[in-house]
Amino acid sequence: MSPIILSKEKIDPYKLISDYENNHCDTKTIGAQSNFIGFMRNNNIQRDDVMSMDLEYYPEMTKFYLENLGKKVKDKFNLCNFIIAHRIGKVFPGDCIVVVACWTAHRKESIAAVKVILEDLKHNAPLWKKEYFNDNSSKWVEKNT
């Protein structure tokens, strides 16, 4: 299993993290595992009611970007391992959108690595979100929100 997952299918974040750890991590050398699990809300930052969202991407470009992000963070924080999973396509409130997990020898590095990956995903990754509202209108989500 690649540490980069772009999925049109629903993500079970707890199973994903557990399976990855069991199959790809040497827990005898790991002192910490930090993770972030993000879900779609039924409202946005402006408090609008959001019915669904499309997450668009360019497959090769996005995978390449996330692979490089993972390698950069792995080297910077001396990660034992990591996983970045992101939904693409149509998602609904309550769906898991993103999973980031990092395994390290020490907690400080795993917590910092998760934060760096999340901020980069939010502001720089080639992923685009379009929200759909109950009045049949829609709008693209700006990267800085």
TILO-23743 format. One record per atom (N, C-alpha, C): residue number from 1; residue in three letters; atom name; x, y, z. Coordinates in steps of 0.02 Angstrom, whole numbers. Layout:
     i    aa   at       xx       yy       zz
   NUM   ALA   CA        X        Y        Z
...
This chain:
     i    aa   at       xx       yy       zz
     1   MET    N       42      -59        0
     1   MET   CA        0        0        0
     1   MET    C       45       62        0
     2   SER    N       30      106      -46
     2   SER   CA       67      169      -50
     2   SER    C       47      214        9
     3   PRO    N       93      256       33
     3   PRO   CA       75      302       86
     3   PRO    C       32      360       61
     4   ILE    N       21      364       -5
     4   ILE   CA      -21      416      -35
     4   ILE    C      -83      383      -63
     5   ILE    N     -142      405      -39
     5   ILE   CA     -205      376      -62
     5   ILE    C     -251      432      -83
     6   LEU    N     -275      429     -144
     6   LEU   CA     -326      475     -170
     6   LEU    C     -385      430     -188
     7   SER    N     -440      437     -151
     7   SER   CA     -494      388     -155
     7   SER    C     -561      419     -173
     8   LYS    N     -594      390     -222
     8   LYS   CA     -664      408     -238
     8   LYS    C     -712      371     -191
     9   GLU    N     -687      320     -159
     9   GLU   CA     -728      280     -113
     9   GLU    C     -724      309      -43
    10   LYS    N     -774      293       -2
    10   LYS   CA     -773      315       68
    10   LYS    C     -711      287      103
    11   ILE    N     -685      327      149
    11   ILE   CA     -626      308      188
    11   ILE    C     -648      293      259
    12   ASP    N     -628      234      284
    12   ASP   CA     -635      218      354
    12   ASP    C     -568      236      387
    13   PRO    N     -564      295      418
    13   PRO   CA     -498      318      440
    13   PRO    C     -464      274      492
    14   TYR    N     -503      245      536
    14   TYR   CA     -474      204      590
    14   TYR    C     -447      139      563
    15   LYS    N     -482      108      517
    15   LYS   CA     -459       47      485
    15   LYS    C     -397       62      442
    16   LEU    N     -399      117      405
    16   LEU   CA     -343      136      363
    16   LEU    C     -279      144      404
    17   ILE    N     -283      181      458
    17   ILE   CA     -224      193      501
    17   ILE    C     -200      127      531
    18   SER    N     -246       88      557
    18   SER   CA     -228       24      589
    18   SER    C     -196      -24      539
    19   ASP    N     -227      -32      480
    19   ASP   CA     -200      -77      429
    19   ASP    C     -131      -55      406
    20   TYR    N     -123       11      396
    20   TYR   CA      -58       36      373
    20   TYR    C       -4       24      426
    21   GLU    N      -21       39      488
    21   GLU   CA       27       27      542
    21   GLU    C       46      -46      547
    22   ASN    N       -4      -90      545
    22   ASN   CA        9     -162      552
    22   ASN    C       51     -190      495
    23   ASN    N       44     -161      435
    23   ASN   CA       78     -188      376
    23   ASN    C      141     -151      355
    24   HIS    N      151      -90      380
    24   HIS   CA      207      -50      354
    24   HIS    C      249      -15      408
    25   CYS    N      236      -27      470
    25   CYS   CA      273        7      523
    25   CYS    C      303      -43      571
    26   ASP    N      365      -32      590
    26   ASP   CA      398      -73      640
    26   ASP    C      386      -41      708
    27   THR    N      334      -64      742
    27   THR   CA      314      -32      805
    27   THR    C      365      -39      861
    28   LYS    N      415      -81      852
    28   LYS   CA      468      -87      902
    28   LYS    C      513      -25      901
    29   THR    N      514       11      846
    29   THR   CA      557       70      840
    29   THR    C      518      135      845
    30   ILE    N      453      131      853
    30   ILE   CA      410      190      853
    30   ILE    C      392      209      924
    31   GLY    N      399      273      940
    31   GLY   CA      380      297     1006
    31   GLY    C      317      338     1005
    32   ALA    N      296      359      944
    32   ALA   CA      237      402      939
    32   ALA    C      203      393      872
    33   GLN    N      138      401      874
    33   GLN   CA       97      404      814
    33   GLN    C       48      460      824
    34   SER    N       48      508      778
    34   SER   CA        1      564      780
    34   SER    C      -40      561      717
    35   ASN    N     -104      581      723
    35   ASN   CA     -145      582      663
    35   ASN    C     -196      637      665
    36   PHE    N     -222      652      607
    36   PHE   CA     -277      699      599
    36   PHE    C     -326      666      552
    37   ILE    N     -390      670      571
    37   ILE   CA     -444      644      530
    37   ILE    C     -492      702      520
    38   GLY    N     -504      719      457
    38   GLY   CA     -549      774      441
    38   GLY    C     -613      750      408
    39   PHE    N     -668      778      428
    39   PHE   CA     -734      760      401
    39   PHE    C     -766      820      368
    40   MET    N     -812      807      322
    40   MET   CA     -850      861      291
    40   MET    C     -905      883      339
    41   ARG    N     -909      949      349
    41   ARG   CA     -963      978      390
    41   ARG    C    -1022      994      345
    42   ASN    N    -1080     1006      376
    42   ASN   CA    -1139     1026      338
    42   ASN    C    -1144     1102      334
    43   ASN    N    -1090     1137      353
    43   ASN   CA    -1088     1210      346
    43   ASN    C    -1016     1230      333
    44   ASN    N    -1008     1291      306
    44   ASN   CA     -941     1315      291
    44   ASN    C     -923     1371      338
    45   ILE    N     -867     1402      326
    45   ILE   CA     -842     1455      371
    45   ILE    C     -889     1515      373
    46   GLN    N     -927     1525      319
    46   GLN   CA     -977     1579      318
    46   GLN    C    -1043     1557      350
    47   ARG    N    -1045     1495      373
    47   ARG   CA    -1103     1465      405
    47   ARG    C    -1159     1448      356
    48   ASP    N    -1143     1443      292
    48   ASP   CA    -1192     1422      242
    48   ASP    C    -1206     1348      249
    49   ASP    N    -1267     1327      236
    49   ASP   CA    -1284     1256      235
    49   ASP    C    -1255     1224      172
    50   VAL    N    -1212     1175      182
    50   VAL   CA    -1180     1141      126
    50   VAL    C    -1210     1071      121
    51   MET    N    -1235     1055       62
    51   MET   CA    -1268      990       51
    51   MET    C    -1218      936       28
    52   SER    N    -1169      957      -13
    52   SER   CA    -1118      911      -38
    52   SER    C    -1059      953      -63
    53   MET    N    -1008      917      -83
    53   MET   CA     -949      951     -108
    53   MET    C     -915      905     -159
    54   ASP    N     -888      935     -212
    54   ASP   CA     -846      899     -260
    54   ASP    C     -773      918     -245
    55   LEU    N     -731      868     -241
    55   LEU   CA     -659      878     -233
    55   LEU    C     -627      857     -298
    56   GLU    N     -599      905     -334
    56   GLU   CA     -570      893     -399
    56   GLU    C     -494      893     -395
    57   TYR    N     -462      860     -443
    57   TYR   CA     -389      854     -443
    57   TYR    C     -366      831     -512
    58   TYR    N     -301      839     -525
    58   TYR   CA     -269      808     -583
    58   TYR    C     -230      749     -555
    59   PRO    N     -250      687     -574
    59   PRO   CA     -222      628     -541
    59   PRO    C     -145      626     -535
    60   GLU    N     -109      631     -591
    60   GLU   CA      -37      626     -588
    60   GLU    C       -6      685     -550
    61   MET    N      -31      744     -563
    61   MET   CA       -4      805     -532
    61   MET    C      -14      802     -456
    62   THR    N      -73      784     -434
    62   THR   CA      -88      782     -363
    62   THR    C      -49      727     -328
    63   LYS    N      -46      668     -357
    63   LYS   CA       -8      613     -327
    63   LYS    C       66      632     -322
    64   PHE    N       94      660     -374
    64   PHE   CA      164      681     -374
    64   PHE    C      176      734     -319
    65   TYR    N      131      782     -314
    65   TYR   CA      138      834     -263
    65   TYR    C      137      804     -193
    66   LEU    N       89      759     -180
    66   LEU   CA       83      729     -113
    66   LEU    C      142      683      -98
    67   GLU    N      167      647     -148
    67   GLU   CA      226      605     -137
    67   GLU    C      286      648     -117
    68   ASN    N      296      705     -152
    68   ASN   CA      352      749     -135
    68   ASN    C      342      781      -66
    69   LEU    N      281      801      -50
    69   LEU   CA      267      828       17
    69   LEU    C      284      777       70
    70   GLY    N      262      715       60
    70   GLY   CA      276      662      109
    70   GLY    C      350      650      118
    71   LYS    N      387      647       62
    71   LYS   CA      460      637       66
    71   LYS    C      494      694      103
    72   LYS    N      474      756       87
    72   LYS   CA      504      815      119
    72   LYS    C      492      814      195
    73   VAL    N      431      799      215
    73   VAL   CA      414      798      286
    73   VAL    C      447      738      320
    74   LYS    N      450      682      286
    74   LYS   CA      482      622      315
    74   LYS    C      555      637      332
    75   ASP    N      590      670      285
    75   ASP   CA      660      687      297
    75   ASP    C      667      740      352
    76   LYS    N      626      792      349
    76   LYS   CA      631      847      397
    76   LYS    C      619      825      469
    77   PHE    N      570      780      479
    77   PHE   CA      552      761      547
    77   PHE    C      574      690      565
    78   ASN    N      615      660      521
    78   ASN   CA      641      593      534
    78   ASN    C      584      543      548
    79   LEU    N      535      543      505
    79   LEU   CA      477      499      514
    79   LEU    C      497      426      501
    80   CYS    N      469      381      541
    80   CYS   CA      476      310      527
    80   CYS    C      431      292      469
    81   ASN    N      372      323      467
    81   ASN   CA      325      313      413
    81   ASN    C      271      365      416
    82   PHE    N      230      368      364
    82   PHE   CA      175      416      360
    82   PHE    C      123      390      311
    83   ILE    N       64      419      315
    83   ILE   CA       12      406      266
    83   ILE    C      -27      471      256
    84   ILE    N      -43      486      193
    84   ILE   CA      -86      542      175
    84   ILE    C     -141      514      131
    85   ALA    N     -203      519      154
    85   ALA   CA     -260      495      115
    85   ALA    C     -309      553      107
    86   HIS    N     -333      562       47
    86   HIS   CA     -380      617       33
    86   HIS    C     -435      591      -13
    87   ARG    N     -497      610        4
    87   ARG   CA     -554      594      -39
    87   ARG    C     -552      639     -100
    88   ILE    N     -578      614     -154
    88   ILE   CA     -590      652     -214
    88   ILE    C     -660      635     -239
    89   GLY    N     -687      676     -282
    89   GLY   CA     -754      663     -307
    89   GLY    C     -806      693     -261
    90   LYS    N     -866      664     -263
    90   LYS   CA     -924      689     -225
    90   LYS    C     -920      664     -153
    91   VAL    N     -926      712     -106
    91   VAL   CA     -927      695      -34
    91   VAL    C     -988      729       -2
    92   PHE    N    -1008      703       54
    92   PHE   CA    -1067      727       90
    92   PHE    C    -1049      739      163
    93   PRO    N    -1089      781      197
    93   PRO   CA    -1077      793      269
    93   PRO    C    -1070      727      307
    94   GLY    N    -1019      724      349
    94   GLY   CA    -1005      664      388
    94   GLY    C     -953      619      356
    95   ASP    N     -940      628      291
    95   ASP   CA     -889      587      258
    95   ASP    C     -819      608      280
    96   CYS    N     -776      560      288
    96   CYS   CA     -706      574      301
    96   CYS    C     -674      600      237
    97   ILE    N     -641      658      242
    97   ILE   CA     -609      689      183
    97   ILE    C     -534      677      183
    98   VAL    N     -503      681      241
    98   VAL   CA     -430      677      243
    98   VAL    C     -406      638      305
    99   VAL    N     -353      600      294
    99   VAL   CA     -319      565      348
    99   VAL    C     -244      577      340
   100   VAL    N     -213      601      393
   100   VAL   CA     -140      608      395
   100   VAL    C     -117      573      458
   101   ALA    N      -70      527      451
   101   ALA   CA      -42      493      509
   101   ALA    C       34      491      501
   102   CYS    N       69      504      555
   102   CYS   CA      142      503      555
   102   CYS    C      167      462      615
   103   TRP    N      216      420      601
   103   TRP   CA      247      379      652
   103   TRP    C      320      401      660
   104   THR    N      341      413      722
   104   THR   CA      409      436      736
   104   THR    C      435      404      800
   105   ALA    N      498      416      814
   105   ALA   CA      527      393      877
   105   ALA    C      502      435      936
   106   HIS    N      487      499      923
   106   HIS   CA      467      544      977
   106   HIS    C      405      584      958
   107   ARG    N      363      601     1008
   107   ARG   CA      299      633      996
   107   ARG    C      305      702      964
   108   LYS    N      355      740      983
   108   LYS   CA      361      809      958
   108   LYS    C      365      810      881
   109   GLU    N      404      765      853
   109   GLU   CA      412      762      781
   109   GLU    C      348      738      746
   110   SER    N      313      690      776
   110   SER   CA      253      664      743
   110   SER    C      198      717      742
   111   ILE    N      191      754      797
   111   ILE   CA      140      807      801
   111   ILE    C      157      863      751
   112   ALA    N      220      884      749
   112   ALA   CA      240      937      703
   112   ALA    C      232      916      631
   113   ALA    N      248      854      615
   113   ALA   CA      243      830      546
   113   ALA    C      170      830      522
   114   VAL    N      125      808      564
   114   VAL   CA       54      808      545
   114   VAL    C       31      880      531
   115   LYS    N       51      926      573
   115   LYS   CA       32      996      564
   115   LYS    C       58     1025      498
   116   VAL    N      121     1012      483
   116   VAL   CA      151     1037      421
   116   VAL    C      114     1008      360
   117   ILE    N      101      943      361
   117   ILE   CA       66      912      305
   117   ILE    C       -3      942      296
   118   LEU    N      -40      950      351
   118   LEU   CA     -108      978      347
   118   LEU    C     -109     1048      319
   119   GLU    N      -64     1090      343
   119   GLU   CA      -62     1159      318
   119   GLU    C      -45     1161      244
   120   ASP    N        0     1119      223
   120   ASP   CA       18     1117      152
   120   ASP    C      -40     1091      110
   121   LEU    N      -74     1039      134
   121   LEU   CA     -133     1014       99
   121   LEU    C     -185     1069       90
   122   LYS    N     -197     1105      143
   122   LYS   CA     -249     1156      144
   122   LYS    C     -234     1214       97
   123   HIS    N     -172     1235       93
   123   HIS   CA     -155     1296       57
   123   HIS    C     -120     1286      -10
   124   ASN    N      -87     1228      -20
   124   ASN   CA      -45     1221      -80
   124   ASN    C      -60     1162     -125
   125   ALA    N      -88     1109      -97
   125   ALA   CA      -97     1048     -137
   125   ALA    C     -145     1061     -195
   126   PRO    N     -133     1030     -252
   126   PRO   CA     -177     1038     -310
   126   PRO    C     -241      998     -303
   127   LEU    N     -283     1022     -258
   127   LEU   CA     -350      994     -245
   127   LEU    C     -398     1054     -242
   128   TRP    N     -456     1048     -274
   128   TRP   CA     -503     1103     -277
   128   TRP    C     -571     1080     -252
   129   LYS    N     -603     1122     -211
   129   LYS   CA     -667     1104     -180
   129   LYS    C     -722     1150     -207
   130   LYS    N     -777     1120     -225
   130   LYS   CA     -837     1157     -246
   130   LYS    C     -895     1136     -201
   131   GLU    N     -924     1184     -166
   131   GLU   CA     -979     1170     -120
   131   GLU    C    -1046     1179     -156
   132   TYR    N    -1094     1136     -138
   132   TYR   CA    -1162     1140     -164
   132   TYR    C    -1210     1153     -107
   133   PHE    N    -1257     1198     -118
   133   PHE   CA    -1303     1220      -66
   133   PHE    C    -1374     1197      -80
   134   ASN    N    -1417     1202      -29
   134   ASN   CA    -1485     1176      -35
   134   ASN    C    -1529     1218      -82
   135   ASP    N    -1506     1277     -103
   135   ASP   CA    -1544     1317     -152
   135   ASP    C    -1520     1303     -223
   136   ASN    N    -1482     1249     -233
   136   ASN   CA    -1455     1228     -298
   136   ASN    C    -1399     1272     -323
   137   SER    N    -1373     1318     -282
   137   SER   CA    -1315     1358     -302
   137   SER    C    -1252     1321     -282
   138   SER    N    -1195     1346     -306
   138   SER   CA    -1130     1316     -289
   138   SER    C    -1077     1370     -292
   139   LYS    N    -1020     1356     -260
   139   LYS   CA     -963     1401     -264
   139   LYS    C     -899     1363     -250
   140   TRP    N     -844     1387     -281
   140   TRP   CA     -779     1360     -268
   140   TRP    C     -753     1386     -201
   141   VAL    N     -719     1344     -164
   141   VAL   CA     -690     1363     -100
   141   VAL    C     -621     1392     -113
   142   GLU    N     -608     1450      -85
   142   GLU   CA     -543     1482      -92
   142   GLU    C     -492     1445      -50
   143   LYS    N     -430     1442      -74
   143   LYS   CA     -376     1405      -40
   143   LYS    C     -358     1434       29
   144   ASN    N     -370     1498       40
   144   ASN   CA     -348     1528      104
   144   ASN    C     -399     1518      160
   145   THR    N     -453     1481      148
   145   THR   CA     -503     1470      201
   145   THR    C     -496     1402      231
